[in-house]
Amino acid sequence: MKKKIIINIIMVICLLVALGCGGYLAYYYYTSAKSEKAVDRLADMIETDHENPNASPVLVNVDGVMVQKKFEALYKENHDFIGWVKIEDTNVDYPVMYTPNDSEKGEYYIHRNFEGGYSAAGLPFVDQNCEIQHATDNVIVYGHNMNAGTMFHDIIKYEDKEFYESHKTFTFDTIYENAVYEVVAMFYGQILDEDSNAFKYYEFVNAGSEEEFTDYVNQIKSMSVIDTGVDVKYGDKLVTLSTCAYHVENGRFAVVAKRK
């Protein structure tokens, strides 16, 4: 009898745990879907000129800042909006935020939506040490790796050669201008201790010299899971997309591309 009671208690505990996990997963996917729906609303606000897709950007004055007209409505709603990143045929199709002067090390949108409310998915955001209008040598954009397949989850697909071959470029249009970027390297990395002397890809923003720039490029190419064969020279402007990876503690996966 005592053994049967213990078994029943264990079964009840297991059932409660299963229900709890199921409830968490349901909530997780519900909030992810809600977040994606909110992004769809933002995408609908972009004024795309379908008749002249390659026309030079038209700039308008929004509170003293010259902004691309297509992004006027988005920028009016939130001045932290800095651009839109998109990789064709993937879920990477998001607004990018930029808060270089906030007290959260530029990570204000790590768990916030466009309106500033809580969001587990957050929004992609630019490293606060980077500059956009007069671009730094490397602009780093961070985004979550969501289990639902959203945010920057799909950039890890770049480890697959077939995917890379059909997605050699992506766009990152800022409020100032449009740009296409050609993928240079894709690699697994890790956030290291501050006192570590090992290579930290996420600390490279501006090169102090041609030698420093070349050294950085050689480092990321040596780490790349695919040899892209793309030539990079001093003076090229880079964009890095970075997300979490789980191969090691504090693991990361990054895709580095140069402006075409």
C-alpha positions as CSV (number, residue, x, y, z in Angstrom):
1,M,0.0,0.0,0.0
2,K,2.8,2.4,0.9
3,K,4.6,1.7,-2.3
4,K,1.4,2.3,-4.3
5,I,0.9,5.7,-2.6
6,I,4.5,6.7,-3.4
7,I,4.0,5.7,-7.1
8,N,0.7,7.8,-7.2
9,I,2.5,10.8,-5.7
10,I,5.3,10.5,-8.3
11,M,2.7,10.2,-11.1
12,V,0.9,13.3,-9.9
13,I,4.2,15.3,-9.7
14,C,5.1,14.2,-13.2
15,L,1.7,15.2,-14.4
16,L,2.0,18.6,-12.8
17,V,5.5,19.1,-14.3
18,A,4.2,18.1,-17.8
19,L,1.3,20.5,-17.5
20,G,3.6,23.2,-16.4
21,C,6.0,22.6,-19.3
22,G,3.1,22.5,-21.7
23,G,1.7,25.7,-20.3
24,Y,5.1,27.4,-20.6
25,L,5.5,26.2,-24.2
26,A,2.0,27.4,-25.1
27,Y,2.7,30.8,-23.6
28,Y,6.1,31.0,-25.3
29,Y,4.7,30.3,-28.8
30,Y,1.8,32.6,-28.1
31,T,4.0,35.5,-27.2
32,S,6.3,34.8,-30.2
33,A,3.3,34.9,-32.5
34,K,2.1,38.1,-30.9
35,S,5.6,39.6,-31.4
36,E,5.6,38.6,-35.0
37,K,2.2,40.1,-35.6
38,A,3.4,43.4,-34.1
39,V,6.4,43.3,-36.5
40,D,4.0,42.7,-39.4
41,R,2.2,46.0,-38.5
42,L,5.6,47.8,-38.6
43,A,6.4,46.3,-42.0
44,D,3.1,47.6,-43.3
45,M,4.1,51.1,-42.4
46,I,7.1,51.1,-44.8
47,E,6.3,53.2,-47.9
48,T,7.7,51.0,-50.6
49,D,7.9,52.5,-54.2
50,H,7.1,49.3,-56.1
51,E,7.2,51.2,-59.5
52,N,10.8,52.5,-58.9
53,P,12.4,50.0,-56.4
54,N,15.9,51.1,-57.4
55,A,15.3,54.8,-57.2
56,S,17.5,57.0,-55.0
57,P,16.1,57.4,-51.5
58,V,13.9,60.4,-50.9
59,L,14.8,62.1,-47.6
60,V,12.3,64.0,-45.4
61,N,12.9,66.1,-42.2
62,V,11.5,64.4,-39.1
63,D,12.2,66.5,-36.0
64,G,15.5,67.8,-37.4
65,V,16.7,64.4,-38.8
66,M,16.8,63.6,-42.5
67,V,15.1,60.3,-42.8
68,Q,14.3,58.1,-45.8
69,K,10.6,58.8,-46.7
70,K,9.8,55.1,-46.7
71,F,10.7,54.9,-43.0
72,E,9.1,58.2,-42.1
73,A,6.1,56.7,-40.3
74,L,8.3,54.3,-38.3
75,Y,10.7,56.9,-37.3
76,K,7.9,59.3,-36.2
77,E,6.5,56.6,-34.0
78,N,9.9,55.7,-32.4
79,H,13.1,57.7,-32.8
80,D,15.1,54.7,-31.7
81,F,14.3,53.0,-35.0
82,I,17.4,53.0,-37.2
83,G,16.7,50.6,-40.0
84,W,15.5,47.3,-41.3
85,V,17.4,44.1,-41.9
86,K,16.2,41.4,-44.2
87,I,17.5,38.0,-45.5
88,E,15.3,36.7,-48.3
89,D,13.3,33.5,-47.8
90,T,13.9,33.5,-44.0
91,N,12.3,34.9,-40.9
92,V,15.0,37.6,-40.7
93,D,12.8,40.6,-41.7
94,Y,12.9,43.0,-38.8
95,P,13.2,46.6,-37.6
96,V,16.6,47.4,-36.0
97,M,16.8,49.6,-33.0
98,Y,19.7,51.9,-31.8
99,T,20.1,53.4,-28.3
100,P,23.7,54.5,-28.0
101,N,23.1,56.7,-25.0
102,D,20.9,54.6,-22.8
103,S,22.0,53.3,-19.4
104,E,21.5,49.7,-20.4
105,K,24.7,49.5,-22.6
106,G,22.6,49.9,-25.7
107,E,20.6,46.8,-24.9
108,Y,17.3,48.6,-24.2
109,Y,15.4,46.5,-26.7
110,I,16.8,43.1,-25.7
111,H,13.5,42.4,-24.0
112,R,11.3,45.3,-25.3
113,N,9.0,45.7,-28.2
114,F,8.7,48.7,-30.5
115,E,6.5,50.5,-28.1
116,G,8.9,49.9,-25.2
117,G,6.8,47.3,-23.5
118,Y,8.1,43.9,-22.3
119,S,8.8,41.3,-25.0
120,A,10.7,38.1,-24.5
121,A,11.8,38.2,-28.1
122,G,12.8,41.8,-28.0
123,L,14.0,43.4,-31.2
124,P,17.3,43.4,-33.1
125,F,19.5,46.2,-31.9
126,V,22.9,47.9,-32.8
127,D,25.8,47.7,-30.4
128,Q,26.0,51.1,-28.7
129,N,29.7,51.5,-29.6
130,C,28.8,51.6,-33.3
131,E,27.8,54.6,-35.4
132,I,25.3,54.4,-38.3
133,Q,25.1,57.7,-40.2
134,H,28.8,57.9,-40.5
135,A,29.3,54.2,-40.3
136,T,32.0,52.6,-38.2
137,D,34.1,50.0,-39.9
138,N,31.9,47.3,-38.4
139,V,28.2,47.7,-37.3
140,I,27.2,44.9,-35.0
141,V,23.5,43.9,-34.8
142,Y,22.3,41.6,-32.1
143,G,19.2,39.5,-32.1
144,H,17.7,36.6,-30.1
145,N,17.8,33.0,-31.3
146,M,14.2,32.1,-30.6
147,N,13.1,28.5,-30.4
148,A,10.1,29.4,-32.4
149,G,12.4,30.1,-35.3
150,T,12.0,33.9,-35.1
151,M,14.3,36.9,-34.7
152,F,17.9,35.9,-35.6
153,H,17.4,32.1,-35.3
154,D,17.7,31.7,-39.1
155,I,21.2,33.2,-39.4
156,I,22.6,29.9,-38.1
157,K,21.4,28.4,-41.4
158,Y,24.5,30.0,-42.9
159,E,26.6,27.1,-41.5
160,D,25.0,25.1,-44.4
161,K,26.8,25.6,-47.6
162,E,23.7,25.1,-49.8
163,F,21.9,27.8,-47.8
164,Y,24.9,30.1,-48.1
165,E,25.1,29.6,-51.8
166,S,21.5,30.8,-52.3
167,H,21.8,33.6,-49.7
168,K,25.1,35.3,-50.4
169,T,23.7,38.7,-49.7
170,F,21.2,40.5,-47.4
171,T,19.9,44.0,-47.0
172,F,20.3,46.4,-44.2
173,D,18.5,49.7,-45.0
174,T,19.0,52.4,-42.5
175,I,16.9,55.6,-42.1
176,Y,19.7,57.3,-44.1
177,E,20.3,55.0,-47.0
178,N,19.8,51.5,-48.5
179,A,22.5,48.9,-48.7
180,V,23.2,45.4,-49.8
181,Y,25.8,43.3,-47.9
182,E,27.8,40.3,-49.2
183,V,28.5,37.6,-46.7
184,V,32.2,37.2,-45.9
185,A,32.3,34.7,-43.0
186,M,30.0,32.8,-40.6
187,F,31.4,31.3,-37.4
188,Y,30.7,30.0,-33.9
189,G,32.2,32.1,-31.1
190,Q,31.8,32.8,-27.4
191,I,31.5,35.7,-25.1
192,L,34.7,35.6,-23.1
193,D,35.9,37.0,-19.8
194,E,36.9,40.6,-19.9
195,D,40.5,39.8,-18.9
196,S,40.8,37.1,-21.7
197,N,43.3,37.9,-24.5
198,A,41.6,35.6,-26.9
199,F,39.9,37.0,-30.1
200,K,36.6,38.8,-29.4
201,Y,34.8,39.4,-32.6
202,Y,32.2,41.5,-30.8
203,E,34.7,44.1,-29.8
204,F,35.8,45.1,-33.2
205,V,34.0,48.3,-34.3
206,N,36.7,50.6,-35.7
207,A,40.1,49.7,-36.9
208,G,43.0,51.9,-35.7
209,S,45.0,51.0,-38.8
210,E,45.0,48.9,-42.0
211,E,46.9,46.2,-40.1
212,E,44.3,46.0,-37.4
213,F,41.5,45.8,-40.0
214,T,43.4,43.0,-42.0
215,D,44.0,41.1,-38.8
216,Y,40.3,41.1,-37.9
217,V,39.3,39.9,-41.4
218,N,41.9,37.1,-41.2
219,Q,40.6,36.1,-37.8
220,I,37.0,35.8,-38.9
221,K,37.9,34.0,-42.1
222,S,40.0,31.5,-40.2
223,M,37.0,30.8,-37.9
224,S,34.5,30.6,-40.8
225,V,32.7,27.3,-41.3
226,I,32.6,28.0,-45.0
227,D,35.3,29.5,-47.1
228,T,33.3,32.2,-49.0
229,G,36.3,33.4,-51.0
230,V,35.0,37.0,-50.7
231,D,37.8,39.6,-50.8
232,V,37.7,42.3,-48.1
233,K,40.0,45.3,-48.2
234,Y,40.7,48.1,-45.8
235,G,38.0,50.8,-46.2
236,D,35.2,48.3,-46.7
237,K,32.2,48.7,-44.4
238,L,31.1,45.6,-42.5
239,V,27.9,44.5,-40.8
240,T,27.9,41.7,-38.2
241,L,24.7,39.8,-37.3
242,S,25.1,38.0,-34.0
243,T,22.9,35.6,-32.0
244,C,23.1,33.1,-29.2
245,A,24.3,29.5,-29.9
246,Y,24.5,26.6,-27.6
247,H,27.7,24.7,-28.5
248,V,29.4,26.2,-25.4
249,E,28.5,28.4,-22.4
250,N,27.8,31.9,-23.6
251,G,28.1,30.6,-27.2
252,R,27.4,32.8,-30.2
253,F,27.0,32.5,-33.9
254,A,27.9,35.4,-36.2
255,V,27.6,36.3,-39.8
256,V,29.9,39.1,-41.1
257,A,29.2,40.8,-44.4
258,K,30.7,43.7,-46.4
259,R,28.8,46.5,-48.1
260,K,28.6,45.9,-51.9
